[in-house]
Amino acid sequence: MYPLEVKALSKHFGGIRAIEEISFHTKDRTILSIIGPNGAGKTTLFNCLTGFMKPTRGSIIFSERDISGLSADKINRMGIARTFQNIRLFRDMTVLENVLVAQHTKIRSGLFSAITQLPLFKREERTIREKAYEYLELLGLETHVDKVSGSMPYGEQRKLEIARALATGASLLLFDEPTAGMNPQETSEMMRIIMNLRELGKTIILIEHDMRFVMGISDRIIVLDHGVKIAEGSPEEIKTNPMVIEAYLGKETH
């Protein structure tokens, strides 16, 4: 059984075929990178996998359940979380509050319990607060808990997005351009964080343009070009694949 299996997935916008007949699967505790030139269909694929877009056809199987076309909130509750290329934090909330909000689906006690401060609510509140601190410590943000998230440096905001994704309890994490806008030191730190998440049992899919980062972190790589999968393999296999080289560098003319 694969954590995620994608079968002949397509998404069309009128006559435009954003992705076409894409198939792949993931394995537990691995990092799969999706690369390709701009406009290759990478973000459209992510949007279909996470319920932000409904596929035109094909199927998405997660934990042996067909999630094709389910809403984003249902897919999230089932165990898939993502970050975005453009950071989407609650910028006026503190770092801690951002992570607490991400855990709202775990609260079983209702409004009455919250108002009356019943023991169940107090226990749940204590638990999610403790977990929030754990996630922030894992990302190196434990000293920033009371900072307003919008005031933090860009790289720290990227880490907070990952902490929020973890806080949902997801087993499959999708990261869209996790190193975008980062300097080399921040990129190196992000590589360490993502590899640590794999060691903690998470399965990870990421979109990334930094080829040094991709080659250094990936167990497998999928290459898209004009919405079609043109290659899949290990970093070494992808580096030397003629179709990949052509997609990035263009066909040589004489």
Beta strands, then each sheet from edge to edge (+ up, - down):
strand 1: 4-13
strand 2: 16-25
strand 3: 31-35
strand 4: 57-62
strand 5: 65-66
strand 6: 80-82
strand 7: 172-176
strand 8: 203-207
strand 9: 220-225
strand 10: 228-233
sheet 1: 2+ 1- 4+ 5-
sheet 2: 6+ 7+ 8+ 3+ 9+ 10-
end
